[in-house]
Amino acid sequence: MAEVCSICSGSIEPKRTPDGVVYWELGESAEPVNDGRCCATCAAEVVLPWRMVLARRRRAANNA
């Protein structure tokens, strides 16, 4: 059974080696968006930008 993205509700595709061998099936961490797992697209387009925003906020707070 395929894992489901906690952000877009789409399927989480397994990661494969160039030879096609599956080496990871659980997707990416969706933190800080939610506590679940997400697909690679949501990780890149939703989660990573949020992590960058939070890092900038922490940096600004530390420099204040």
Phi and psi in degrees as a GROMACS rama.xvg file:
@    title "Ramachandran Plot"
@    xaxis  label "Phi"
@    yaxis  label "Psi"
@TYPE xy
-75.138  144.795  ALA-2
-72.3678  153.715  GLU-3
-114.291  134.672  VAL-4
-65.7409  130.562  CYS-5
-78.0461  -4.14159  SER-6
-103.814  -55.7092  ILE-7
-101.645  -7.30515  CYS-8
67.5966  11.3727  SER-9
-81.9605  176.833  GLY-10
-75.1949  143.923  SER-11
-94.2488  114.76  ILE-12
-78.5468  137.96  GLU-13
-68.0133  150.084  PRO-14
-86.0855  140.614  LYS-15
-129.973  151.485  ARG-16
-73.6265  168.283  THR-17
-56.9199  -23.7832  PRO-18
-84.1393  -2.84827  ASP-19
91.6822  5.9404  GLY-20
-80.5831  127.013  VAL-21
-71.5005  128.806  VAL-22
-122.564  -7.00956  TYR-23
-157.433  131.45  TRP-24
-122.64  -2.2372  GLU-25
-97.2671  6.5657  LEU-26
72.4171  -157.13  GLY-27
-110.692  160.037  GLU-28
-71.0824  133.06  SER-29
-92.35  2.74274  ALA-30
-62.7992  135.263  GLU-31
-96.2157  8.15324  PRO-32
-67.8068  -46.5579  VAL-33
-157.974  -179.759  ASN-34
-88.0506  3.94997  ASP-35
-93.2627  -158.762  GLY-36
-113.567  151.563  ARG-37
-136.207  166.962  CYS-38
-77.122  167.131  CYS-39
-63.4949  -35.8559  ALA-40
-64.6705  -47.6174  THR-41
-66.3525  -33.8718  CYS-42
-61.1634  -42.8266  ALA-43
-77.4259  -38.6345  ALA-44
-95.6485  -19.5689  GLU-45
-119.946  -54.8081  VAL-46
-69.278  -50.8472  VAL-47
-58.8796  -45.7284  LEU-48
-58.7338  -39.0044  PRO-49
-64.2844  -40.9382  TRP-50
-62.0373  -37.7299  ARG-51
-66.9161  -41.224  MET-52
-60.853  -46.6055  VAL-53
-65.1035  -37.2876  LEU-54
-64.5735  -41.137  ALA-55
-63.9509  -40.9632  ARG-56
-62.951  -42.9027  ARG-57
-63.7063  -42.8408  ARG-58
-63.086  -43.0461  ARG-59
-64.2946  -40.594  ALA-60
-66.0492  -37.2668  ALA-61
-70.7124  -27.3763  ASN-62
-89.9319  -6.06683  ASN-63
